[in-house]
Amino acid sequence: MPSPIIITVVESMLYPNYSHLYQQYNLTEYRVNSIRKALSLIKKQPVDFIVVEFFYAYSTNYSGIYKSNIEVLLVSLVKYSPNTKVIVLANKKEIKHIGVLDAVDYPLHGVLQLPTSIDKMETLLKRS
């Protein structure tokens, strides 16, 4: 049986590196630097986890109707990888806007405020 897959979408310097934790849980990590690259991976193969940083669109519109950087990812997961557990990271300024993701009918596995701790990430990895 292949090991579970985790995609980490690293788009900022605030993103914590928990690669060693993912290895402890026998997760195969694919580290990408854009939502577009993450989408390319999930269209080829369903994944178990995605860890992504949330950015709210204050003055621009990411893609027509979307108000954040990850809504298009969530919409794609519905079709290509419906069992993926999504862990969202957000800084204090952005986290108050997480509610915009409710417009997409895809449940989040967890939301962590940055800076976060390895213990909080581990709790989410353990939770089914």
C-alpha positions in Angstrom: 0.0 0.0 0.0 1.5 3.4 -1.0 2.1 5.9 1.7 -0.4 8.8 2.1 0.3 12.0 0.2 0.4 15.5 1.5 0.7 18.6 -0.7 2.1 21.7 1.0 1.5 24.9 -0.9 4.2 27.3 0.2 3.5 30.9 -0.9 5.0 33.0 1.8 7.9 33.2 4.2 5.5 32.7 7.2 4.8 29.1 6.1 6.2 26.7 8.7 8.3 23.8 7.5 6.9 20.6 9.1 8.5 18.2 6.6 10.0 16.1 9.5 6.6 15.8 11.1 5.1 14.6 7.8 7.9 12.0 7.5 7.1 10.7 11.1 3.6 10.0 9.9 4.9 8.3 6.7 3.4 11.0 4.5 4.9 11.6 1.1 5.2 15.4 0.8 4.9 17.2 -2.5 5.9 20.8 -1.8 4.7 23.3 -4.4 4.8 27.1 -4.6 1.4 27.8 -6.1 -2.3 26.7 -6.1 -2.0 26.1 -9.8 0.8 23.5 -9.3 -1.2 21.9 -6.5 -4.2 21.6 -8.8 -2.1 19.9 -11.5 -1.1 17.3 -8.9 -4.6 16.5 -7.6 -5.9 16.2 -11.2 -3.5 13.4 -11.7 -4.0 11.6 -8.4 -6.2 12.1 -5.3 -4.2 13.2 -2.2 -4.8 12.6 1.5 -3.9 16.1 2.9 -3.3 19.6 1.6 -1.8 22.3 3.8 -2.3 25.8 2.3 -2.0 29.4 3.4 -5.1 31.5 3.1 -4.9 35.0 1.5 -8.0 37.2 1.3 -8.5 39.3 -1.8 -8.9 42.8 -0.3 -8.9 44.8 -3.6 -8.4 42.3 -6.4 -10.5 39.3 -7.5 -8.4 36.1 -7.8 -10.6 34.5 -10.5 -13.9 36.2 -11.2 -16.2 35.4 -8.3 -13.5 34.2 -5.8 -12.6 36.2 -2.7 -9.5 34.2 -1.7 -6.6 32.3 -3.2 -7.9 28.8 -2.3 -11.5 28.8 -3.3 -10.7 27.4 -6.8 -8.6 24.7 -5.1 -11.6 23.7 -2.9 -13.9 23.6 -5.9 -11.4 21.3 -7.7 -11.1 19.0 -4.8 -14.9 18.3 -4.9 -14.3 16.9 -8.4 -10.8 15.3 -8.3 -10.1 14.5 -4.7 -13.2 14.6 -2.6 -11.7 12.9 0.5 -8.7 15.2 0.9 -8.3 16.8 4.3 -7.6 20.5 3.9 -5.6 22.3 6.6 -5.6 26.1 6.2 -3.0 28.4 7.7 -3.8 32.1 8.1 -2.1 35.0 9.8 -4.0 37.0 12.4 -5.1 39.7 9.9 -6.4 37.2 7.4 -8.1 34.6 9.6 -11.1 36.8 10.3 -12.0 36.4 6.6 -11.9 32.6 6.6 -15.7 32.6 6.3 -15.5 33.4 2.6 -14.6 29.8 2.1 -18.1 28.8 3.3 -19.3 29.7 -0.2 -17.6 26.5 -1.4 -19.3 23.3 -0.2 -16.0 21.6 0.9 -15.3 21.1 4.6 -12.0 22.2 6.1 -10.2 19.7 8.3 -8.7 22.5 10.3 -7.6 26.1 10.5 -4.5 27.2 12.2 -3.5 30.8 13.0 0.1 31.7 12.1 2.5 31.4 13.7 1.4 28.0 14.7 3.0 25.1 16.6 4.0 21.7 15.5 1.8 20.2 18.2 -1.3 21.8 16.6 -0.4 20.5 13.2 0.2 17.0 14.7 -3.2 17.1 16.3 -4.8 17.7 12.9 -2.8 15.0 11.3 -3.9 12.5 13.9 -7.6 13.5 13.7 -9.7 11.5 11.3 
